[in-house]
Amino acid sequence: MIGDGGNDSSARSETDVGIAVSNDALVPQGLCAMPLRCEGSRALIYVFSPGKRKEDLGNREAAALLEAAGYPSVHSGKRISRLIERLNEDAEFPHEIGLFLGYPPEDVRGFIENCAEHCKLCGYRKVYGDVDRAAELFVRCKQCTESFCEWIHAGLAIGQPVAAMKSS
């Protein structure tokens, strides 16, 4: 969650304006941003590639996990609406949010079935499947996060670090 000041309605309005500005920079890079939940002066922002999200959620195992959690069976826009509902029903994150973040379905299923215990590797997420692939991804995520934070702290607009990351 990120803070952006104000009461719930003004925070939501400020978040919507911020998202519109961010999308102006992100859309040319093939990305979108949308608020998933606003609470007081904080907002949870989802930045994603529509094509990658469609691919991830179209996976047979991912689709089965989503359907079991009460999500519509096909349209990814309706699935996002359901995720927003789920996020606002409870203070806890729904476990299936990992599918929207590109986590392998086997890891999401393992997390759910094992109540977040007995994972093979714990890093940016808990891994129940391919440890080697996850370890490589964790290294890349750490490098990306460090670079992105440096660029943002240096005052670059959101689109500049995103473009740089996509070209590397």
Salt bridges, closest charged atoms under 4 A:
ASP16 OD1 - ARG12 NE 3.56
GLU39 OE2 - ARG37 NE 3.26
ASP56 OD1 - LYS52 NZ 2.72
GLU61 OE2 - ARG109 NE 2.49
GLU85 OE1 - ARG82 NH1 3.10
GLU89 OE2 - ARG82 NH1 3.10
GLU96 OE2 - ARG86 NE 2.75
ASP107 OD2 - ARG125 NH1 2.30
GLU146 OE2 - LYS142 NZ 2.72
